[in-house]
Amino acid sequence: MYYTYVLQSEVDGQFYTGYTKDLKLRFDQHKKGQVESTKRRLPLKLIYYEACLNSEDAQKRESYFKTYNGKRFLHKRLKSYLTG
């Protein structure tokens, strides 16, 4: 399985989207500041993930989440979380 995931920075509230084969390991790397693109935005929360059968699907889903429509999908999906 491959995972597409969304993290939220507790500093600025911004989202970071990625994909990985090992979600637990990758999230631990983010939390420890070992990922260049997120190390200045710590602490981070894992707020959403999806499982995919192969890496191509996970990459496509990651790319979709970075589009306008993908961001709208995430905000609708996470509406109750984001509004408290």
Residue pairs with C-beta under 8 A, 6 or more apart in sequence:
1 21
1 51
1 52
1 53
2 19
2 20
2 21
2 51
2 52
2 53
2 54
2 55
2 57
2 58
3 19
3 20
3 21
3 23
3 26
3 49
3 50
3 51
3 52
3 58
4 17
4 18
4 19
4 49
4 50
4 52
4 58
4 61
4 62
4 65
5 17
5 18
5 19
5 20
5 23
5 26
5 27
5 46
5 48
5 49
5 50
6 15
6 16
6 17
6 46
6 47
6 48
6 49
6 65
6 74
7 15
7 16
7 17
7 18
7 27
7 30
7 38
7 44
7 45
7 46
7 47
8 14
8 15
8 16
8 44
8 45
8 47
9 15
9 16
9 38
9 41
9 42
9 43
9 44
10 42
10 43
10 44
10 45
11 41
11 42
11 43
12 41
14 41
15 47
15 71
15 74
16 30
16 37
16 38
16 41
16 44
17 62
17 65
17 66
18 26
18 62
19 52
19 55
19 58
19 59
19 61
19 62
20 26
20 58
21 55
23 49
27 46
29 35
30 38
30 44
31 42
31 43
31 44
33 39
33 42
38 44
47 78
47 81
48 74
48 77
48 78
50 61
52 58
52 61
63 70
64 70
64 73
65 71
65 73
65 74
75 82
